[in-house]
Amino acid sequence: MRSAFNIGLCLLLSLTALTGYGQHKKKKTVKAKPKAKTAVVAKAVGPAYTSAQQLQMRKSFYLLYVLERNGAAHNVVVKDAALNAIAKDRQERLAAAYASCGDGTCMGQAFAWTPEEISAVADEFKRLTVSDNDMAQIVERLKIESRYPLYNNDADTTFIRKAWEDVAAGMNHIFRVYLQGGAPRYPKIDSISFRPNDAAFVQKVKTATQQVMAVGAGSTFFKQPLMGSLEALEINGRDEAIRYEPLYKGANAAPFAKSRRINWNAYKFTSIMVPGSGPGKPGKTMDTMGMYRCGLAADMYNKGIAPFIIVSGGHVHPYKTPFCEAIEMKKYMVSKLGIPDSAVIIEPHARHTTTNIRNAVRLAYLFNMPAAKPMLIVSDQFQSLAIEKMAIRFMNELGYLPYEGLERKSPTENVIMPDLRAWQQDPEDPLDP
């Protein structure tokens, strides 16, 4: 097993690739396979991804993010006849929808991947993974980076099929919720911003569709629906997943610098995680429960058991609140409780308790905390008891546990060991994948 340092470094550099911190990864040797002479690939025409769209793509659709980067595997996908035939069918479907649709539901149906298309793409990806060395190298890279860790032990063809099915499901989820008005996992906070038949909304969708339809030769077969899903999130003002990125800068710059200098042997825990508690009322930044939880974490920090407190919570309650739970908790802990700024790490994306924990584990790896040392979770007694019994909810919503074992230490404390499965992207949660 890789050391905690190597795991953290690998994940850190993987996370920062988009922002100019690229690096050369050590890759497994993949035996070269016979391949036909590479065809000339036409230069892509049509709209380009914005920087915000690229960041959302990396967080929600990492497989597609990798394939969209210029390189041999990108060229393999662009020139594939079977995949291009699927793209041609969608172009015709979108053109017909643009001319006749009068609501977001109709447009969402035109953008969505059909079960037959998902299956056909999966079969073609499996074939390419076996027959083309460049595609085989992509699978090896994805396994090394642990972006889809649940599938790492699968055969390469099974891995690529599952990763593809995840990103296709993710796009379809966005179309279903943010164009068609379907219910997300948490409707009270994550639902569509418009009525699907609202005239102004339909016009925005059609304007975006017109731009997406300009995607032409030299583009990947998935660019139209991918751009459509990214545009749908933007139309709905749903950029929660990319706010505050990268998480080693901004409010986390001082803690990140401190994490490079820590003597971890001096502490029992790597960090103390405290979940947020949204006030639920417009204009209010925190409630008494959030303050109480912060006080519990501050007390534990002052006992010297961990060098960091991770405050976790995004823009959650009430619907589309301008206040971020983690940001407000850090302000409170630093200004009111006297905790050093360099000791408080914000996790500003989580939208519920399961992702409070999952995202805190991700930060443990990002900040290069030792994977063999436990993390402490503190909260009120009611939530602490719920966390102790949350394994079923984790499995139902995420499909895995982001930790190895959980121990109830006291009525307000739980202890976990981090697990790399936390890096698995969630296609059902584009606001915090």
Disulfide bonds with the S-S distance in Angstrom:
Cys101-Cys106 1.82
